[in-house]
């Protein structure tokens, strides 16, 4: 999610969820080797656990970039084999590498030899005219043999020609069943799901043995197929409706540390029933205001931070005014953290008025 999950968004997301594993936007190995490493890899200590998503196809360069990233403190290196954009294809990385599974495996093996942290892969189920039943299994077997610690599967094909990146997220049909069958065939390999997941309860169903996809049997009946998956990955849904992250800690075991889910106080804060915990939400407001103030002091602008916050409070009283404040007042060159206070206050006042009326 280039230009989306930058360090400012990740700091914001971490305020909403203490344990969700956060991923950077994809960074190209060549950029790390030649560019401003602090600008590319620097991050706030509070972001952990955080994984670097790495783009590239040269095993030696990928290994060196992974080694550098480990030195910056990242908790995981994730190789991108799923992005279908023309810019990515021209650099021979991303989804086009589905056609070169041996090269992907070489990159994984090289990175595993260079670092001690987990090395993982994010891929599609296939590209263009590939048969996903064959292409996905081939890639997974090769990277498994190379030592990958996990495979995250975007359960759609990617069409390298004829569809835009956005169309490639929407038009090719989802095949969750294939990913579940893949898990059944690889019981000892972490396999996670991405693609089309819009809600936490929907995502959670893929981890539940009682909610497996079904296939028609020879008798015309439906039978469950595959096995429960090990994890789920939400991208744009968690960006556009960031409030859903407030419940994530209560659902999932941490994928790196094994930490158990923390109970969710539904009466304390809920992005569905509009109940308000002033302590919780005031803490979010103050953390973001302090973070923005430090960013501005270092030469940044408020909008660099607040542009990632607009998706909070979806469906809440006062949400429209909250978005208006962040979308207009935060764009001024002299805008400061008081804008964040004003946006949150619009929600606090609207929710308090709603509760008083009830």
Secondary structure, DSSP 8 states (H G I E B T S, - for coil): -TTTSSHHHHHHHHHH-SS--EE---EEHHHHHHS-HHHHH---GGG-SEEEEEE---HHHHHHHHHHHHHTT-SEEEEEE----HHHHHTT-GGGGGG-HHHHHHHHHHHHHH-SSEEEEEEEEEETT--HHHHHHHHHHHHHHHT-SEEEEEEEEE-SSSS-HHHHTTTS---HHHHHHHHHH-TTSEEEEESS--SHHHHHHTT-TTS--EEE-TTS-EEE-S---SEEE-SHHHHHTGGGGGGGGGT---TTT--------TTT--TTT----HHHHHHHHHHHHHHHHHHHHTT--HHHHHTTTTTTTTTSTTHHHHHHHHHHGGGSTT--THHHHHHHHHHHHHHHHHHHH-
